[in-house]
Amino acid sequence: MNYCDVLIVGAGLAGMVMAERLALIGKRCIVIDKRAHIGGNAFDYIDQGGVLVHAYGPHLFHTNSKRVADYLSQFTTFIPTAYTASSFTHRRHWSFPVNLKTYEQLIGRPSTTEEMEDYLAKNRISIPNPKNSEEAILSQVGHELYEMFYKGYTKKQWGRDPKDLDASVCARIPIRTNRNDLYFNDTYQMMPVAGYTAMFENMLHSSQNIEFIPNMSFYDFSWQCIYKHLVYTGPIDEFFLYEHGRLPYRTLRFEHETIGPEHLVRGFWQPTTSVAYPNDFDYTRIVEIKHATGQKCPNTTIVREYPKEFVPGDTPYYPIPNAEAKSIYKMYEARAEQLSNVTFVGRLATYKYLNMDQVVAMSLAEFERLREKI
């Protein structure tokens, strides 16, 4: 029998922040995870080509919160980075997110902010309160750019028409009328110099009060552990044994390919960290994370991402942001609020499409609430 103050289910960002904070105030924590490694979806490793690879898709840390940035900086040295993206359609690469460079490519000549703003004003559809992702984009750029960059990509990524998804899905992508082609606007855009796994290992070893047990599910472990409080970061519908039905998710299949220096241009295979393929390919994007990590390595590794509908046994990546899913989640949320000895935190446990910094901020806030109770 195992004994601890807090059992933490999930060794990703939410779970490890909670473990580190609780251990610091003297609470013995056991962290379990179904996977064989720490770090959850942010796990990275050096592959056979010597390239630092993000195993479960790119994790680009960006935030406007100095508190969040300073907190994680205790466990790693960050280097500044810039997440660059582009879109491949109509047989060419386009600057993306949409900006003045994109517009210049569209019209085939240099232009100005004023001319692009005039184009957008003439083409956007007047929708004062967009109710879905299609309306969110049409109200900003109109039909031409929507069809080129957003419609096909969104259908592939989510398996649903943009008009069947919350406006927030596409509205989170910036649209600019200057030449700023960076994906994010945040003050802090950076990557851990030794990778995320090393950062998580430092969090794990920051206190003797933390024990990590891999390859272990909650329901396999709970009967052999006595604990005062539970921190749960997994899918909330799984915790309640699907009593209100299964929540919908999207999952991904990753196809890795290592490429030697003879096929690279200045060390890279593609022009940007991520290239979206909105229309003519089964995959949604190809990621070459070496652009963002700053790693000096003769080889590179590209990762093709193929989205698919979640079925039991898959890894859930993205909660589906639509009205039906929200309705199901509300029933689970009501059940969760009845449990005084369980804290639900993270993307899957709260069924929210959260960025990394939002997960850290949520975990720090939950810790402050929890420390008064245990």
Secondary structure, DSSP 8 states (H G I E B T S, - for coil): -EEEEEEEE--SHHHHHHHHHHHHTT--EEEE-SSSSSSGGG-EEE-TTS-EEETTS---EEES-HHHHHHHTTSS-EEE---BEEEEETTEEEEESS-HHHHHHHHTS---HHHHHHHHHHHS---SS--SHHHHHHHHH-HHHIIIIIHHHHHHHHSS-GGGS-HHHHHTS---SSS--BS---SEEEEETT-HHHHHHHHHTT-TTEEEE-S--HHHHGGGEEEEEEEE-S-HHHHTTTTT----EEEEEEEEEEE-GGG-BTTBSSSSSEEE--SSSSSSEEE-THHHH----S-EEEEEEEEEE--TTS---EE--SHHHHHHHHHHHHHHHT-TTEEE-SHHHHT----HHHHHHHHHHHHHHHHTT-
